[in-house]
Amino acid sequence: MFEFAGGREAFLALAAAHHRRCLEDPVLNHPFSHDDIDPRHVEKLAEYWGEVFGGPPVYSTSFGGHSAMLALHANAGGDVDADLGDRFLECFVRAIDDAELPSDPELRAALRSYMEWATGEVMSYAPEGSVVAADLPMPRWGWDGREQLG
């Protein structure tokens, strides 16, 4: 799927478009506009999504993998708006068009399916006191959805 979508450049465009849309959203703007946001956020996001969809393991080898990503988002507690996940998903779906990814319906369905699953997982770690296990396997997403590892 990584190559079909357009490879690293496509996922960089997707991450940049998604980030822009989140900054424009009145609810998502807050977590995306902090002064302490990593200046490489868009690049890291692109590497993460690229790896999920079959690209090289850059995020896992350079940025800590799935557990590290979840830990960044864990324990948001009261800062989480009830519809944050839905807003994030909507920005992602619109960013697919903004980034001009292929219009293939199966690709777009798989991207959406992944993000529906991913926002649910991230939101499950939002309550204060949530603990992210170390060394969680990186999720992999294919044409038929989540792929089992090992």
Residue pairs with C-beta under 8 A, 6 or more apart in sequence:
1 53
1 54
1 107
1 110
1 141
1 142
1 143
2 11
2 50
2 53
2 54
2 55
3 54
4 102
4 104
4 107
5 11
5 14
5 53
5 101
5 102
5 107
5 111
6 13
6 101
6 102
7 50
7 55
8 46
8 50
8 55
10 99
10 101
11 46
11 47
11 49
11 50
11 53
11 55
12 42
12 43
12 46
13 98
13 99
13 100
13 101
14 46
14 49
14 95
14 96
14 99
14 101
15 42
15 43
15 45
15 46
15 49
16 42
16 46
16 99
17 94
17 95
17 98
17 99
18 45
18 91
18 92
18 95
19 32
19 41
19 42
19 45
20 95
20 98
21 28
21 91
21 94
21 95
21 98
22 28
22 29
22 32
22 88
22 91
23 29
23 32
23 33
25 87
25 91
27 81
27 83
27 84
27 87
28 84
28 87
28 88
28 91
30 79
31 76
31 79
38 44
44 59
44 63
47 55
47 58
47 59
47 62
47 63
48 59
48 63
48 69
50 56
50 58
50 59
51 57
51 58
51 59
51 60
51 138
52 114
52 138
52 139
52 140
52 141
53 111
53 114
53 141
54 140
54 142
57 138
59 65
59 69
59 138
60 66
60 138
63 69
64 71
65 135
65 136
65 138
66 136
66 137
66 138
66 139
67 132
67 133
67 134
67 135
67 136
70 121
70 122
70 125
70 132
70 136
71 132
73 122
73 125
73 126
74 125
74 126
74 130
74 131
74 132
75 125
75 126
75 127
75 128
75 129
75 130
76 126
77 126
77 127
77 128
78 128
80 123
80 126
81 87
84 123
85 119
85 120
85 122
85 123
86 119
88 115
88 119
89 112
89 115
89 116
89 119
92 111
92 112
92 115
93 111
93 112
93 115
96 108
96 111
101 107
101 108
101 111
106 143
110 141
110 142
110 143
110 145
113 141
113 145
114 139
114 141
114 145
114 146
117 139
117 146
118 139
124 130
125 132
137 149
137 150
139 146
140 146
140 147
140 149
141 147
